[in-house]
Amino acid sequence: MPKHKTLRQYFEGVDETQQAFADRVGITPAHLSRIVNAQGAPSLDVAVRIASAARIPVESLLPPNKTKNRAA
């Protein structure tokens, strides 16, 4: 089970800088900052890399599904 549930919680609980983490997962620090601050969503590929590196659920990085099942 992951120790943290969100990327923000990950950074609150570790000594790693966002710069070092961004380098480790292959994205820019600015892109990572937008993701951490919920100002942008990563692509699925980037979300998987971040989730794996931070040991958080990938779902926590993806935007919520806004479609509703309207079956009659």
C-alpha positions in Angstrom: 0.0 0.0 0.0 1.4 3.4 -0.9 2.6 5.6 2.0 1.3 8.8 0.5 -2.0 9.4 -1.3 -1.1 12.5 -3.3 2.0 14.1 -4.8 1.8 17.0 -2.4 1.8 14.6 0.6 4.8 12.9 -1.0 6.8 16.1 -1.0 5.7 17.0 2.6 7.1 13.7 3.8 10.5 13.4 1.9 13.8 15.3 1.7 13.9 15.2 -2.1 13.5 18.5 -3.9 11.0 19.0 -6.7 13.9 19.8 -9.0 15.6 16.4 -8.2 12.3 14.6 -8.5 11.5 16.3 -11.8 14.9 15.3 -13.1 14.4 11.7 -11.9 11.0 11.3 -13.8 12.2 13.2 -16.9 10.0 16.4 -16.7 10.7 20.0 -16.1 10.4 21.5 -12.6 7.8 23.9 -13.9 5.7 21.0 -15.3 6.0 19.2 -11.9 5.0 22.4 -10.1 1.8 22.7 -12.1 1.0 19.1 -11.4 1.7 19.4 -7.6 -0.4 22.6 -7.4 -3.3 21.1 -9.5 -2.9 23.7 -12.2 -2.4 21.1 -14.9 -2.7 17.4 -15.4 0.1 15.1 -16.7 -0.2 12.8 -19.7 -0.9 9.2 -18.8 2.7 8.3 -19.4 4.0 11.0 -17.1 1.4 10.2 -14.5 2.5 6.6 -14.4 6.2 7.6 -14.1 5.4 10.1 -11.3 3.1 7.6 -9.5 5.8 4.9 -9.6 8.6 7.2 -8.4 6.5 8.7 -5.6 4.7 5.4 -4.8 1.3 7.1 -5.0 -1.9 6.0 -6.8 -1.8 7.0 -10.4 -5.5 8.0 -10.1 -4.5 10.8 -7.8 -2.7 12.5 -10.7 -5.4 12.3 -13.3 -8.4 14.6 -13.7 -11.7 13.2 -12.5 -13.9 11.6 -15.1 -16.6 14.2 -15.8 -18.8 12.0 -17.9 -21.8 10.4 -16.2 -23.6 7.2 -17.1 -27.0 8.3 -18.3 -28.4 4.9 -19.2 -32.2 4.9 -19.4 
